[in-house]
Amino acid sequence: MAVSDQAVLTGKQIETLSINTIRTLSIDAVQKANSGHPGAPMAFAPVAYVLWQQFLRYDPADPVWPNRDRFVLSNGHASMLLYSMLYLSGVRAVDSEYKVQKDPAISLDDIKSFRQLDSKTPGHPEYRITSGIETTTGPLGQGVGTSVGMAIAGKWLQARYNRPSFDIFNYNVYVFCSDGDMMEGIGSEAASLAAQLRLPNLCWIYDANQITLDGPAKWSFTEDVGARFRAYGWNVTHVPDANDLTGVSNGLSAFLATKDRPTLVIVNSHIGYGSPHKQDTNAAHGEPLGEDEVRLAKKFYGWPEDAHFLVPDGVLEHFQDGIGRRGRELSARWDDLFGKYGKEFAELADQVNRMQRRDVPDGWDKNLPSFPADPKGIASRESSGKVLNALAQNIPWLVGGSADLATSNKTTLKADGAGDFQADNYAGRNFHFGVREHAMAASLNGMALCKLRAFGGTFFNFTDYMRPSMRLAAIMEIPTVYVLTHDSIGLGEDGPTHQPVEQLASLRAMPNMIVMRPGDANAVLEAWKIIMQMKHNPVSLVLSRQALPTLDRAKYAPASGVAKGGYVLADAKGGRPELILIGTGSELSLCVAAYEKLTTDGIRTRVVSMPSTDIFDAQDDGYKESVLPAEVKARVSVEAGSVFGWERYAGTDGAIIGMTGFGASAPAKDLMKKYGFTTDHVIQAAKDVLARTK
């Protein structure tokens, strides 16, 4: 039907008009930006239309409704498809305090500013920037990985908070994904985990278009994806043509009818003009069509060839009457139900409300352990486990697990009823992610986006497998927690493949990621207290395998100084040092021992504990100067990791005791001696620096 026809539109006519509006908005935005990917939005617009108009339980007027279905665009290069849907559906903006605003999340002007500076329509969907975006999806595979965590959170919330006649949580998670998502390793990890947990609220909708940026998919990807997913244990259904709205509807209905496993809907699409006989090369390869091809595409759709960003009469009203009305009715019923729930289950309702604001319960820090001074001490992974379990008793939605290392990471929650999250027990708080570090990290992001306080543990060295998801947590500013043990060459005999060296510097370089390496058990306690109050920062808590002396806080400064990131732990008489020793983690005790000997020798020495350079750097200049006065040039930093970055604190005249190569396989005490992490070496380095600076 031509757009110019003004007669009353039939149901099929308005459907076609709406789908072609999605397509042409995407075409025009990409063309105006002279950048982007028009092909996938053109081909998959019918699928998006059916999902949003017929299936998605989502209220555009309340995009933070807790029980909304989640939609994830894992093939984030097709972002204009999502932006078009947000605009046409009338999704409202939300402020940083999760309050719904009167303004739309995306206006037509925003679509015209696609991929421009400070736009709400960046090249890939960004969670923090645009309301209605459930997660940031740039690197392929991240969306599908995150969606597993969202589905996990949905089943956990359902098991934890639903009561007879009160289905407070029963949302589904829908994901658009591509050949690239299927090829990325995280996609396989995530699919395997979802099958193991038999998540029935998870639906991946696979755009099988047989094209990649390099060219035909047959050059690199010829496997039978359906067979692979059946082998995992997924329900698999097939829609031969993305333009067949009834077929798409049937595929999604098959998902809703499947109650014992996740579903993969394979949809064959054809990048181009929606025609099985025509494909556009530029669209397939992620480039604007060019003006001539834009005109041909619009002609094919029966669109005015010279119109730009056209939204025909009736289209916005059609979406308002579809997803708008349905979502409004669903969320209103939920609000009414939740009001009644709050009267009958006040404590549970309060927990749900606090979760949505990322608040903690009253008394969240009660009954936390403290650790008496002990020269033999305790490994920081051990003290972390004790603190974590105490916090879990006070914060019911603190949940997490490990990538097959829970007993080593000390991440098992042992409170009564904590249990294991499994297909037959979605109320469990302990998660077994298996040897799937990347899928674990992405799943944690999905859980955090659904407002659980989620943590995940592994050996620190294996953050190399988690880094893409950790980076997205930092970009999204969500408080995912990583419990990272075996933090240095101190883990010993496993050798350099397992001994982290460059990881500390690498994560410290990541904007918004808070890295914490506490030096004793009470510093671990303070670190966890800081972590639980974080709302917008992911945290890497880096912990030791070996025992660390528990400092006598009656003699040295209280561990509460951890809140400043770096603080004066022990000082020269009168607070006028001529030498400063800076330590973190397991090496802090070396600085303390060296301080005692140097002080006895008459050298005015200060020890600075620096558990978090990120937090310290955020302090005001006056505080930083009080800890590291510029006039004191004689400084020594000590950390069993890369020396990179420590020149900022040790200064150009100071010494940096650290690693300049990889470790070795040997008992920890032998390694520490070989690489210079001894009290004697710290003392000698301090005296050398002092002599040089004088």
RAWOHU-V619390 format. One line per field, one symbol per residue. ss: DSSP state (H for helix, E for strand, C for the rest). Layout:
ss=???
This chain:
ss=CCCCCCCCCCHHHHHHHHHHHHHHHHHHHHHHHCCCCHHHHHHHHHHHHHHHHHHCCCCCCCCCCCCCCEEEECCHHHHHHHHHHHHHHCCEEECCCCCEEEEECCCHHHHHCCCCCCCCCCCCCCCCCCCCCCCCCCCCCHHHHHHHHHHHHHHHHHHHHCECCECCCCCCEEEEECHHHHHCHHHHHHHHHHHHHCCCCEEEEEEECCEECCEEHHHCCCCCHHHHHHHHCCEEEEECCCCCHHHHHHHHHHHHHCCCCCEEEEEECCCCCCCCCCCCHHHHCCCCCCHHHHHHHHHHCCCCCCCCCCCCCCHHHHHHHHHHHHHHHHHHHHHHHHHHHHHHCHHHHHHHHHHHCCCCCCCCCCCCCCCCCEEEEEEHHHHHHHHHHHHHHHCCCEEEEECCCHHHHCCCCCCCCCCECECCECCCCEEECCCCHHHHHHHHHHHHHCCCEEEEEEEHHHHHHHHHHHHHHHHHCCCCEEEEECCCHHHCCCCCCCCCCCHHHHHHCCCCCEEECCCCHHHHHHHHHHHCCCCCCCEEEECCCCEEEECCCCCCCCHHHHHHCCEEEECCHHHCCCEEEEECHHHHHHHHHHHHHHHHCCCCEEEEECCCHHHHHCCCHHHHHHHCCCCCCCEEEEEEEECCCCHHHHCCCCEEEEECCCCCCCCHHHHHHHCCCCHHHHHHHHHHHHHHHC
